[in-house]
Amino acid sequence: MPNVLDLEQSLLLLELEPPFGKREVQLARRRMAKVWHPDIAPPGKQVEHERHLKAINEAADQLERLAEQSRGGKVSRNAVRASAMAAREARAEQGRRNYEAEERARAHAADRQKHDPFGARVPDHSVVHKYARCLSYPEWGVGTVEGIYFTGDGDDVQQWARMRFQPGVRTVPAGSLQFVDFSTPDPGADRVQRFMTAAQHALAEGDFEIAAKRLIYARDADPENTTVLRLLTIAFWQAGNLEAAGRSVRDWARADRQRPAPHRFASRIYEDMNALDLAAEAADRAAARAPGDADAWERVGRLRLRLMQRRAALGALERARRLGPSVDGLLDLALAYHLAGDVGAEVSATTQAIEMYPDSLTAWTRHAFALARTERVAEGIEAAEHALALGADAEVTELLESLRAALPRVLPAA
């Protein structure tokens, strides 16, 4: 039987209305690719998204070629109607042949039942479901199945459905459907995965308030799920709801006691709330759970320094320098030594900073000011000149002029 191009099915796949041209097909292809790309599929549904996107691309390729060959680059409604009629006739013919084959199979089964009544003990049966939800986009809610369609033939047959959800009619691959049985409640794990998928879509779109609302339902279904608590903390934090973020991060820390991540988030959230004492305590807990993390110790030192606890800050920053110094950590250490009145240790820290990061303007500027507080005037002038070579700064220029004025003058040799 010849393959008849069914324009109506291709338009349904692309959610496109006739008349259409090549540009409309391209826009529809891009719109559907954003919805059904395998990279945004929930776990275990990547193959369904990939096959559905492949069918969409094949339909779009056919429609683009047809639009290019049509008069004026447009395919009219009449052409779509004629194609749909031909496709329906072809399906009717195929259905007649299938019916005849079924009749022959039924006659054979009746003959077998007569002569071999115990040959098959398991009866054939089918159950028709009307209500389903899309696992890829659970935020659409429960929809009604309006039609089941098949694309392709042979081993490349793909099944898809037209579903009516609250946002509207959607084209959904059959493998992404979960049929709903209202007589039994959903398992908690299914509810968590469903709300997690919806929340990840909202996070990708930057709608953090909606993501937080969906994650609350996921948390209620499984209060000990650390992944849900982590995403809920991020959603509340990005939405600007710091109090809710603080409550969520405390729940996360209670559920995941050994990892430093919840305490690291808690420290940043408390710092945004201007609760520096709580932020420093959370940073201490994060550093205690990751004693080899130099960044964690630098954060402890920075917060202790803001609380004017110089001894604790020096201990944490020195430990960070031993583990893996960074330019910010070394400059914070230099500031701590400056506040403690140890100019020699301050110069030592800034010297290490410029040796490790010779292109850092901040490091050279701090080194020049540290040298200016010593008797090493010539070295201070050299450091200030190097800082000015990296970038203009009015304070460094003023410092350089004052150092040159303080440079001792000697008589030339005879």
PECOR-V176594 format. One record per backbone hydrogen bond with DSSP energy under -0.5 kcal/mol. CO is the residue of the C=O (numbers start at 1). NH is the residue of the N-H. E is the energy in kcal/mol with one decimal. If there is no record, write none. Layout:
CO|NH|E + CO|NH|E
This chain:
2|4|-0.5 + 5|7|-1.0 + 6|10|-1.7 + 7|11|-2.5 + 8|12|-2.1 + 9|13|-2.4 + 10|14|-1.8 + 11|15|-0.7 + 11|16|-2.5 + 12|15|-0.5 + 20|75|-2.9 + 21|25|-1.9 + 22|26|-2.2 + 23|27|-2.4 + 24|28|-2.3 + 25|29|-2.5 + 26|30|-2.2 + 27|31|-2.4 + 28|32|-2.5 + 29|33|-2.1 + 30|34|-1.8 + 31|35|-0.8 + 32|36|-2.6 + 33|37|-0.6 + 37|40|-1.5 + 38|41|-1.3 + 42|45|-2.2 + 45|49|-2.1 + 46|50|-2.6 + 47|51|-2.7 + 48|52|-2.4 + 49|53|-2.6 + 50|54|-2.0 + 51|55|-2.2 + 52|56|-2.1 + 53|57|-2.5 + 54|58|-2.4 + 55|59|-2.4 + 56|60|-2.5 + 57|61|-2.5 + 58|62|-2.1 + 59|63|-2.3 + 60|64|-2.6 + 61|65|-2.3 + 62|66|-2.3 + 63|67|-2.5 + 64|68|-2.3 + 65|69|-1.6 + 66|70|-0.9 + 70|73|-1.6 + 71|74|-1.1 + 73|22|-0.6 + 74|76|-0.6 + 75|19|-0.7 + 75|20|-1.5 + 76|80|-1.6 + 77|81|-2.6 + 78|82|-2.6 + 79|83|-2.3 + 80|84|-2.4 + 81|85|-2.1 + 82|86|-2.4 + 83|87|-2.5 + 84|88|-2.3 + 85|89|-2.3 + 86|90|-2.3 + 87|91|-2.5 + 88|92|-2.5 + 89|93|-2.5 + 90|94|-2.5 + 91|95|-2.9 + 92|96|-2.5 + 93|97|-2.2 + 94|98|-2.4 + 95|99|-2.7 + 96|100|-2.5 + 97|101|-2.3 + 98|102|-2.7 + 99|103|-2.6 + 100|104|-2.2 + 101|105|-2.5 + 102|106|-2.9 + 103|107|-2.5 + 104|108|-2.3 + 105|109|-2.5 + 106|110|-2.7 + 107|111|-2.4 + 108|112|-2.4 + 109|113|-2.8 + 110|114|-2.0 + 111|115|-2.2 + 112|116|-3.6 + 116|119|-1.6 + 121|123|-0.6 + 127|129|-0.5 + 130|145|-2.8 + 131|180|-2.3 + 132|143|-3.6 + 133|135|-0.6 + 133|178|-2.5 + 137|140|-1.9 + 138|141|-1.9 + 140|166|-1.0 + 141|134|-0.6 + 143|132|-2.1 + 144|146|-0.6 + 144|164|-2.4 + 147|162|-2.6 + 149|160|-2.3 + 151|158|-2.7 + 153|156|-1.7 + 154|157|-0.7 + 158|151|-2.7 + 159|174|-2.1 + 160|149|-3.3 + 161|163|-0.6 + 161|172|-2.8 + 162|146|-2.9 + 162|147|-1.0 + 163|165|-0.8 + 163|170|-2.9 + 164|144|-1.9 + 165|168|-0.5 + 168|165|-2.7 + 170|163|-2.8 + 170|172|-0.6 + 172|161|-3.1 + 173|176|-1.9 + 174|177|-1.5 + 176|135|-3.1 + 178|133|-2.1 + 180|182|-0.6 + 181|184|-1.4 + 187|191|-1.8 + 188|192|-2.4 + 189|193|-2.4 + 190|194|-2.3 + 191|195|-2.5 + 192|196|-2.4 + 193|197|-2.2 + 194|198|-1.9 + 195|199|-2.4 + 196|200|-2.4 + 197|201|-1.7 + 198|202|-1.8 + 199|203|-2.7 + 200|204|-2.2 + 201|205|-1.5 + 202|207|-2.4 + 203|206|-1.2 + 206|208|-1.2 + 207|211|-1.9 + 208|212|-2.3 + 209|213|-1.9 + 210|214|-2.2 + 211|215|-2.3 + 212|216|-1.6 + 213|217|-1.1 + 214|218|-1.5 + 215|219|-2.6 + 216|220|-2.3 + 217|221|-1.7 + 218|222|-1.6 + 222|225|-1.5 + 224|226|-0.8 + 225|229|-2.0 + 226|230|-2.5 + 227|231|-2.3 + 228|232|-2.4 + 229|233|-2.2 + 230|234|-2.2 + 231|235|-2.6 + 232|236|-2.5 + 233|237|-2.4 + 234|238|-2.9 + 235|239|-1.8 + 236|240|-0.5 + 236|241|-2.0 + 237|240|-1.1 + 240|242|-1.4 + 241|245|-2.1 + 242|246|-2.4 + 243|247|-2.0 + 244|248|-2.5 + 245|249|-2.5 + 246|250|-1.6 + 247|251|-1.8 + 248|252|-2.3 + 249|253|-2.3 + 250|254|-2.0 + 251|255|-1.9 + 252|256|-2.1 + 260|264|-2.2 + 261|265|-2.4 + 262|266|-2.4 + 263|267|-2.2 + 264|268|-1.6 + 265|269|-2.5 + 266|270|-2.8 + 267|271|-1.9 + 268|272|-2.0 + 269|273|-1.3 + 270|275|-2.6 + 271|274|-1.5 + 274|276|-1.1 + 275|279|-2.3 + 276|280|-2.5 + 277|281|-2.0 + 278|282|-2.4 + 279|283|-2.3 + 280|284|-2.2 + 281|285|-2.0 + 282|286|-2.3 + 283|287|-2.5 + 284|288|-2.2 + 285|289|-1.5 + 286|290|-0.9 + 290|293|-1.9 + 292|294|-0.8 + 293|297|-1.5 + 294|298|-2.4 + 295|299|-2.2 + 296|300|-1.9 + 297|301|-2.6 + 298|302|-2.4 + 299|303|-2.4 + 300|304|-2.6 + 301|305|-2.0 + 302|306|-1.7 + 303|307|-1.4 + 304|309|-3.0 + 305|308|-1.4 + 308|310|-0.9 + 309|313|-2.2 + 310|314|-2.9 + 311|315|-2.1 + 312|316|-2.1 + 313|317|-2.7 + 314|318|-2.4 + 315|319|-1.7 + 316|320|-2.0 + 317|321|-2.0 + 318|322|-1.8 + 319|323|-1.8 + 320|324|-2.6 + 321|325|-0.7 + 326|330|-2.6 + 327|331|-2.1 + 328|332|-2.2 + 329|333|-2.1 + 330|334|-2.3 + 331|335|-2.1 + 332|336|-2.2 + 333|337|-2.3 + 334|338|-2.2 + 335|339|-2.5 + 336|340|-1.6 + 337|341|-0.6 + 337|342|-2.4 + 338|341|-0.9 + 341|343|-1.1 + 342|346|-1.6 + 343|347|-2.6 + 344|348|-2.0 + 345|349|-2.1 + 346|350|-2.3 + 347|351|-2.4 + 348|352|-2.0 + 349|353|-1.8 + 350|354|-2.2 + 351|355|-1.8 + 352|356|-2.0 + 353|357|-2.5 + 357|360|-1.7 + 359|361|-0.7 + 360|364|-1.9 + 361|365|-2.4 + 362|366|-2.6 + 363|367|-2.1 + 364|368|-2.4 + 365|369|-2.1 + 366|370|-2.1 + 367|371|-2.4 + 368|372|-1.8 + 369|373|-0.7 + 370|373|-0.8 + 371|374|-2.0 + 375|377|-1.8 + 376|380|-1.9 + 377|381|-2.5 + 378|382|-2.2 + 379|383|-2.4 + 380|384|-2.5 + 381|385|-2.5 + 382|386|-2.1 + 383|387|-2.3 + 384|388|-2.4 + 385|389|-1.7 + 386|390|-1.2 + 387|391|-1.5 + 393|397|-2.1 + 394|398|-2.3 + 395|399|-2.2 + 396|400|-2.6 + 397|401|-2.1 + 398|402|-2.1 + 399|403|-2.3 + 400|404|-2.4 + 401|405|-2.0 + 402|406|-1.4 + 403|407|-0.6 + 404|407|-0.6
